[in-house]
Amino acid sequence: MKLSKTQAIASWILQVVIAVILFQTLFFKFTGAEESKYIFSKLGIEPWGRIGSGVAELIAVILLLHPRAVVCGALLAMGVISGAIMSHLTKLGIVVKDDGGILFIFALSVFIGSAAILVIRRSQIPLVGTKLGMGGRISSVH
């Protein structure tokens, strides 16, 4: 099913916002900024967790901005950011190093935005036990 103009615009706005949030954190992860090192040290996964999550986020950014891979990008972004949210709720706390909770707010924004993209593009998500037929219609596998 083709997206309406409103759906397409809403999806693209969300895709760009999420990509910008994820992309701006990459600089801090890949350069080993003090705050990033602190976070991943506290989680016990420095440096590999920092670098690995950065690579996953970079892939999510690329997929979110590629028209045929948006659903995969949103799923990957949700997966990666779920780990960040759980880390905040279990080990880091909402406020990290006096940031006023901004990292947590960004994480929630990425999660909610990715979920909204998946709702908007739900017709593009292949379902278990089905395959995409001609013209994007979903047909049963027999």
N, C-alpha and C positions, 0 to 999 in steps of 0.2 A: 504494500500500500504506500502510495506517495504521500509525503508530508504536505500539509497545507502551508501556505506562505507564512502564516503566523507561527506555526510549529517550527518551520525551518529557521525563521529568524530567532525565535526563543532558544532553540537548540544551539545555534551558532553563537549567540551571546553567552550562553552558559559554557560552551566549549572554550571560548576565548578566555573568559574569566578564570575558569579552572586551570587552563594551560598557563596563564600568566602567574597565578598563585604558585603552581607547582614549579614553573620555570625559575621564578625569582628565588626559591629556596635552594635550587641546585647550586648556585654560586657559593652559598655558605657551606653546603655539604661537600662539594668538590674541592674547595680551597681549604677545608679544615678550619673553618671559623671557630672561635672559642666557644660560642653558644652551641654549635653543632657537636663539637667534641664533648662538651659537658653533658648534653642530652644522651648521646650514645654511650658515653662512659657510665653514666648513671644506670643505663639499661644493660650494661655489661656486654655490649656488642660493638665497641669502637675498635678499629676503624671500619671493619667489614660491613657492619650493619648500616653505617652512614653511607658508605660507598654503594652498597647493594641497593639500598632504598633510593638513593639518588639515580642510579641507573634505571630502576623500575619506573621512577617518576618521569625520567627523560623519555622513556619508551611510551608512557601514557600520554605525555604531551604530544609526541609525534603522531600517535594514533588518534588522539582527539582532533587533531587538525587535518587529518586525512579523511576525505568524505566517505570512503568505503570502509573505514576502520573505526568510526566514531563509537560504536557500541562496544567494541573491544577496549578502546581507550577508556571509556567510562567505567567499564567493569574493572579494569586494572587500577584505575585511579581510586575506585571505591575500596578495592582490596588493600592497596598500599596504605591508604589513609585510615582504614579501619584499624590497622596496627598502630598508627600514630594516636588515634583517639583512645584506644585501649591503654596505650602507654601513659597517656596523660591521666586517665582515670585510675590507673593502678599504681604507677611508680613515680611519675613526674609531678603530678598535680596539674591543676588548671593553669596556674601562673608559674612560668619557668623563668628563673633569674630576673624577676621584677619586670616581665614583659607585659603585665596587665592582662594576660590571658589571650593575647593576640594570636599566638601560634595555635592555640586550641580553637579559637574562633575561625581561623583559616582552615583548619582541619575539618571542622563541622561544615563550613561553607563548601569545601570540595566534596564532602560526602553527600550533602543534600543536593548540590548542583549535579553531581554524577547520577544520583538517583532520579532526578528530574529529567535528565537527558534520556535515561533508560525508559522512563514512562513515555516521554514524547516519541521515542523511536522504538517502542515495544513491538511494532509490526516487523521490525528488522532483526529481532532476536530469534534465531532458530530454536524451536522447542525440542525437548527430548522426545524421541520417537517420531519426529517428522523431518522432512527435508524441504528445502526451498525448491519449488517447481519453477516452470517458465514464468517470466513476468513478475517474479517475486512473490507469487502466491504460495501459500503453504499447503502441501499435499501430504497425505499419509504415506508411511512406508509400509509396504506389504511384503 
